[in-house]
């Protein structure tokens, strides 16, 4: 049975996008028992957040880290 884990990443710079790229490849390395779902990317720079959202297939973006901290759907 596959289990999805909803992930939010705060920061759309080098480290944030490096983590997003790694999450996108995780099933090819470890199978699909647990599947990362890239839910939200956060950055104070709106254009960076939008760009990372599109490039790494996040479901949504925001400029406010508080949004993901309050979201009960976010697991990690």
C-alpha positions in Angstrom: 0.0 0.0 0.0 1.3 3.4 -1.0 1.3 6.2 1.6 1.7 9.8 0.6 3.5 12.3 2.8 2.7 16.0 2.1 5.8 18.1 2.1 6.3 21.9 2.4 9.7 23.4 1.7 10.6 26.8 3.1 13.0 28.6 0.8 13.1 28.3 -3.0 16.8 29.0 -3.3 19.6 26.5 -3.8 19.0 24.3 -0.8 15.2 24.3 -1.1 15.3 23.4 -4.8 18.0 20.7 -4.1 15.6 19.1 -1.6 12.7 19.4 -4.0 14.7 17.6 -6.8 15.7 14.9 -4.4 12.1 14.3 -3.3 11.1 14.1 -6.9 13.6 11.2 -7.4 13.0 9.3 -4.2 10.7 6.7 -5.5 13.1 5.7 -8.3 15.7 4.9 -5.5 13.6 3.5 -2.7 10.3 2.3 -4.3 6.8 3.7 -3.7 5.8 2.4 -0.3 6.0 6.0 0.9 5.6 8.7 -1.7 6.5 12.3 -1.1 3.9 14.8 -2.3 5.4 18.2 -2.9 2.5 20.3 -1.5 3.8 23.9 -0.9 7.0 25.9 -1.7 7.5 29.0 0.3 9.8 32.0 -0.4 9.6 35.7 0.4 10.4 36.3 -3.3 7.1 35.6 -5.1 8.8 35.0 -8.5 11.2 32.5 -6.9 8.3 30.7 -5.3 6.3 30.6 -8.5 9.3 29.4 -10.5 10.1 26.6 -8.1 6.4 25.6 -7.9 6.3 25.1 -11.6 9.8 23.5 -12.0 9.4 20.9 -9.2 5.7 20.3 -9.5 4.5 21.6 -6.2 0.8 21.9 -5.8 1.0 25.5 -4.6 3.3 28.3 -3.5 3.1 31.1 -0.9 5.3 33.9 0.4 4.3 33.3 4.0 5.9 30.5 6.0 3.1 30.8 8.5 0.7 29.3 5.9 2.5 26.0 6.0 2.9 26.0 9.8 -0.9 26.3 10.2 -1.8 23.8 7.5 -2.9 20.5 9.1 -2.4 18.7 5.7 1.3 19.2 5.8 3.2 16.3 7.3 6.8 17.4 6.9 
